[in-house]
């Protein structure tokens, strides 16, 4: 089975570039040394001077990983056609984390339409549906799709109990 990794803080920052500013409006970037050792500006990131902070983003990533694993799977089949699924799941998690951060830290902006949340949600829904359909087509099953009671799929238990037949009085079946 092919497992996937949690996104980096910088992968989340790609979806929220305006949130990678310090309190004075300066852009926070990772240090990226060049071959000759001179530092240059790297990619945008979160730090202890951004809202949310780097630690808060790391926590949100952890929460998002759990959710996405239950939605598209924690691991994928080992078929060649599934080789791109782990990277897609990581990117989907970065997108979902960005949505969670927007809702948690800027709800008033989301409500007023002054946040990228709506566009992030559209992109997330599109990519989620695409990945789930790819996983189902290639691997044959997607978590949470056990509507027929055929065993829960992906190692989930099947709770298929027989209907009760014993009466407890006054027509109550237990």
PEPE-V168985 format. One record per residue. N is the residue number from 0. RES is the residue in one small letter. SS is DSSP state (H for helix, E for strand, - for the rest). Layout:
# PEPE-V168985
n->N res->RES ss->SS
n->N res->RES ss->SS
This chain:
# PEPE-V168985
n->0 res->x ss->-
n->1 res->x ss->E
n->2 res->x ss->E
n->3 res->x ss->-
n->4 res->x ss->-
n->5 res->x ss->-
n->6 res->x ss->-
n->7 res->x ss->-
n->8 res->x ss->H
n->9 res->x ss->H
n->10 res->x ss->H
n->11 res->x ss->H
n->12 res->x ss->H
n->13 res->x ss->-
n->14 res->x ss->-
n->15 res->x ss->-
n->16 res->x ss->H
n->17 res->x ss->H
n->18 res->x ss->H
n->19 res->x ss->-
n->20 res->x ss->E
n->21 res->x ss->-
n->22 res->x ss->-
n->23 res->x ss->-
n->24 res->x ss->-
n->25 res->x ss->-
n->26 res->x ss->E
n->27 res->x ss->-
n->28 res->x ss->E
n->29 res->x ss->E
n->30 res->x ss->E
n->31 res->x ss->E
n->32 res->x ss->E
n->33 res->x ss->-
n->34 res->x ss->-
n->35 res->x ss->-
n->36 res->x ss->-
n->37 res->x ss->-
n->38 res->x ss->E
n->39 res->x ss->E
n->40 res->x ss->E
n->41 res->x ss->E
n->42 res->x ss->E
n->43 res->x ss->E
n->44 res->x ss->-
n->45 res->x ss->-
n->46 res->x ss->-
n->47 res->x ss->-
n->48 res->x ss->-
n->49 res->x ss->-
n->50 res->x ss->-
n->51 res->x ss->-
n->52 res->x ss->-
n->53 res->x ss->H
n->54 res->x ss->H
n->55 res->x ss->H
n->56 res->x ss->H
n->57 res->x ss->H
n->58 res->x ss->H
n->59 res->x ss->H
n->60 res->x ss->H
n->61 res->x ss->H
n->62 res->x ss->H
n->63 res->x ss->H
n->64 res->x ss->H
n->65 res->x ss->H
n->66 res->x ss->H
n->67 res->x ss->H
n->68 res->x ss->H
n->69 res->x ss->H
n->70 res->x ss->H
n->71 res->x ss->H
n->72 res->x ss->-
n->73 res->x ss->-
n->74 res->x ss->E
n->75 res->x ss->E
n->76 res->x ss->-
n->77 res->x ss->-
n->78 res->x ss->-
n->79 res->x ss->H
n->80 res->x ss->H
n->81 res->x ss->H
n->82 res->x ss->-
n->83 res->x ss->-
n->84 res->x ss->H
n->85 res->x ss->H
n->86 res->x ss->H
n->87 res->x ss->H
n->88 res->x ss->H
n->89 res->x ss->H
n->90 res->x ss->H
n->91 res->x ss->H
n->92 res->x ss->H
n->93 res->x ss->H
n->94 res->x ss->H
n->95 res->x ss->H
n->96 res->x ss->H
n->97 res->x ss->H
n->98 res->x ss->H
n->99 res->x ss->H
n->100 res->x ss->H
n->101 res->x ss->H
n->102 res->x ss->H
n->103 res->x ss->H
n->104 res->x ss->H
n->105 res->x ss->-
n->106 res->x ss->H
n->107 res->x ss->H
n->108 res->x ss->H
n->109 res->x ss->H
n->110 res->x ss->H
n->111 res->x ss->-
n->112 res->x ss->-
n->113 res->x ss->-
n->114 res->x ss->-
n->115 res->x ss->-
n->116 res->x ss->H
n->117 res->x ss->H
n->118 res->x ss->H
n->119 res->x ss->H
n->120 res->x ss->H
n->121 res->x ss->H
n->122 res->x ss->H
n->123 res->x ss->H
n->124 res->x ss->H
n->125 res->x ss->H
n->126 res->x ss->H
n->127 res->x ss->H
n->128 res->x ss->H
n->129 res->x ss->H
n->130 res->x ss->H
n->131 res->x ss->H
n->132 res->x ss->H
n->133 res->x ss->H
n->134 res->x ss->H
n->135 res->x ss->H
n->136 res->x ss->H
n->137 res->x ss->H
n->138 res->x ss->H
n->139 res->x ss->-
n->140 res->x ss->-
n->141 res->x ss->-
n->142 res->x ss->-
n->143 res->x ss->-
n->144 res->x ss->-
n->145 res->x ss->-
n->146 res->x ss->-
n->147 res->x ss->-
n->148 res->x ss->-
n->149 res->x ss->-
n->150 res->x ss->-
n->151 res->x ss->-
n->152 res->x ss->-
n->153 res->x ss->-
n->154 res->x ss->-
n->155 res->x ss->-
n->156 res->x ss->-
n->157 res->x ss->-
n->158 res->x ss->-
n->159 res->x ss->-
n->160 res->x ss->-
n->161 res->x ss->-
n->162 res->x ss->-
n->163 res->x ss->-
n->164 res->x ss->-
n->165 res->x ss->-
n->166 res->x ss->E
n->167 res->x ss->-
n->168 res->x ss->-
n->169 res->x ss->-
n->170 res->x ss->-
n->171 res->x ss->-
n->172 res->x ss->E
n->173 res->x ss->-
